[in-house]
Amino acid sequence: MTGLLITLGDQKAILFYLGFLPAFIDLAAMSYLDIGAVVAITILAVDGVKLGYAYAAYRVGAFLGVKAGEAMNILASFVMITAGIFVGVMA
């Protein structure tokens, strides 16, 4: 639950999408209601996708069980350490 709340509270993706707004919408012609609608749609779209990811991860975790989750954590740790070493050597 904590991971889900942290993910949904991450506003970088929302700000990223709102950064593209001037390319598609004439901001000078927008009313406050239009701005609220665009912000609400952006939040729902970004957080809706993240909720889908969280639900899928929950279902996969329940399907695979604790042992597989531990093995995946070890594998992910190995990949992250390897990537860190690779970036350190290449820098």
C-alpha positions in Angstrom: 0.0 0.0 0.0 2.9 2.4 0.8 4.4 1.7 -2.6 1.1 2.4 -4.3 0.6 5.7 -2.5 4.2 6.8 -3.2 3.7 6.0 -6.9 0.4 7.8 -7.1 1.8 10.8 -5.3 4.6 11.1 -7.9 3.8 14.3 -9.8 6.7 14.2 -12.2 4.8 12.3 -14.9 1.8 14.7 -14.6 4.1 17.7 -14.9 5.8 16.1 -17.9 2.5 15.7 -19.7 1.4 19.2 -18.8 4.7 20.4 -20.3 3.5 19.3 -23.7 0.2 21.1 -23.3 1.1 24.3 -25.2 2.0 22.3 -28.3 -1.6 21.0 -28.6 -3.9 23.5 -26.9 -4.1 27.3 -27.2 -3.5 28.2 -23.5 -4.5 31.8 -24.1 -8.0 30.7 -25.1 -8.6 28.4 -22.2 -11.0 29.3 -19.3 -10.5 28.2 -15.7 -13.0 25.4 -16.3 -11.0 24.2 -19.3 -7.8 24.3 -17.3 -9.4 22.3 -14.5 -10.7 19.7 -17.0 -7.3 19.3 -18.6 -5.6 18.9 -15.2 -8.3 16.4 -14.0 -8.0 14.4 -17.3 -4.2 14.4 -17.0 -4.3 13.2 -13.4 -6.8 10.5 -14.1 -4.9 9.3 -17.2 -1.5 9.1 -15.4 -2.7 7.7 -12.1 -5.1 5.3 -13.9 -2.2 3.7 -15.7 -0.2 3.5 -12.5 -3.2 1.9 -10.7 -3.3 -0.7 -13.5 0.4 -1.4 -13.0 -0.1 -1.7 -9.3 -3.0 -4.1 -9.7 -1.1 -6.2 -12.2 1.9 -6.4 -9.9 -0.4 -7.4 -7.0 -2.0 -10.2 -9.1 1.3 -11.5 -10.3 2.7 -11.5 -6.8 -0.3 -13.4 -5.5 0.0 -15.9 -8.4 3.7 -16.5 -8.1 4.0 -16.7 -4.3 6.6 -15.6 -1.7 9.4 -17.8 -2.9 9.3 -16.5 -6.5 9.1 -12.9 -5.2 12.2 -13.4 -3.2 14.0 -14.9 -6.2 12.9 -12.0 -8.3 14.2 -9.5 -5.7 17.6 -11.3 -5.7 17.7 -11.2 -9.5 16.7 -7.5 -9.6 19.4 -6.7 -7.0 22.0 -8.5 -9.1 20.8 -6.6 -12.2 20.9 -3.2 -10.4 24.4 -3.9 -8.9 25.7 -5.0 -12.4 24.2 -1.8 -14.0 25.8 0.4 -11.3 29.2 -1.2 -11.8 28.9 -0.9 -15.6 27.9 2.8 -15.3 30.8 3.4 -12.8 33.3 1.8 -15.1 32.0 3.6 -18.2 32.0 7.1 -16.5 
